[in-house]
Amino acid sequence: MNRSLAKKIKAANSALISNGNLDALGEFFAPDYVAHLTDQDMKGGHDAILKVASMYRRAFPDTEVQVEILVEGKDRVAWQRTLRATHRGNFKGFPATGRPIVWRDMVTSRFHDGLIAEDWLITDLAERLLLGRKR
């Protein structure tokens, strides 16, 4: 097991999500980072991460994150996170509700030269937003 990779995952979530420190991006992510999502690959490296992170911060400015490491390997870490926030801004067609929301992401991260080079991510955020709409 490579515990230093797991520590990087936790530190990246703390810095970027909990603390909103987007200046720390280069400490954690490779310049050519790619995220593999359910229906698309998000390319664009640091610029793409900044764009997505900013969108999340506007919609969920008080996000708290809890990371659980599931499996560690030589250059990969499988992990999940639970995010808690208040839906304060529009997000991908979902208007702000002002309500608390909890969602989970399942992620596998691949490292190259000590930086996250790729993530494979599945989230239940859309499901949680839909359920919040029906109240």
N, C-alpha and C positions, 0 to 999 in steps of 0.2 A: 504494500500500500504506500502511496505517496501522499502523506499527510500535508505536505506543503501546498499541493494543488487544492485540496479541500479547504485549507485556510484561505487561499486566494479567492475561492468561490464565495466564502463567507465575507471576506473583506470587501470584495467587489460589490456585493449586495448591500452591505452596510454603508459604504461610501457613496455609491451612486443612487440607491433607492432610498434608504433611510435618511441619509444626510444631504442628498441632492448635490453632491460634489462632483459635477460632471467634468471638472478639470482633472480629476483622477483617472479618467478613461484610459489614457495611455499606459498606466501602471498595470492594467488588467487585460486589455484587449489588443490583439494583433491589429496592425493597420489595415489588413485585408480581411478582417473578420466577416464571417457569413453566418446568418441564422437561418436554419431550415425550419420553416413553420408548416402547419398542416397543408396549406394549399399553395405555398410559394417559398422561394428562397429570398431572403432579404440580404442583398449585397450592398456594398457601399462603405464598408469599414466603419471608421469612427464617425463619419458624417451621418451615416444611417442610424447608428446608435444614438447620437445626439438628437436627431430628429424624433425618434421614437421615445426616448427618455423625456424629452420636453413635452411631448403630447401626453404622456402618462402623468407628468408632474402637474400639468394644467388641470387635468381631469380629477386627479387623486393626490392633492398636494400634501396630505398628512399620512402618506403611506408608511406603514410599519411592515417589516419583513422578518420572517423566521425561516431559517434554512436548516434542512435536515439532509445530511449526506447519506446516501443509500449504498453506493458501491464505488470503490476507488480502484483505479488501475494504473498502469504505467504512464499513460498520457491522457487518460479520460476519467471523468468523475460523473456518476449518475446521482442526481440530487433532486429534491423537491423543495418548493418554498410555499409558504402560506403568507398571503398578503392581506393586510387589513387597512382600510382607508375609508374616507368619506367621499362620495361621488359629488364633487363640487363643480365640475365643468363638463361640457359636452365631450363625448368620446365616441368616435366612429358612428355617428348617427344616433347615439343614445344621449338624450338631454340630461343635464345634471338633475339629480333627485334630492341631494342634500342628505341622503341616507347612508348609513354605514354599509360597507360591502366587504365580503371575505371571498377570496378566490385562491386557487392553487395552480401552480405551474409545475410540470414535470420536465426536467431538463437533463440532457447528457451533454457535457462540455468536453471538447478535445483541445488539448494544449499543444502549442508549438513554441519552443524557446521560452518556456515559462509564462506565456500569454495565452489567453483563450482565443483560439483561432476559429472554432466553429461551435455552434450550439444547435441541438435538435430540441425543439420546445413544443409542448402541448399544454394548453391552458383551458380552464373552464370559466374564464372571465365573461365571455359572451353569454353563456348559460346563466351566470349569476346576474348579469345586467337584465336579461330577459325576465328572470324571476322577479327582480326588483320592480320591473315595469307593471307587473300584474297585481301588485298590492293595491 
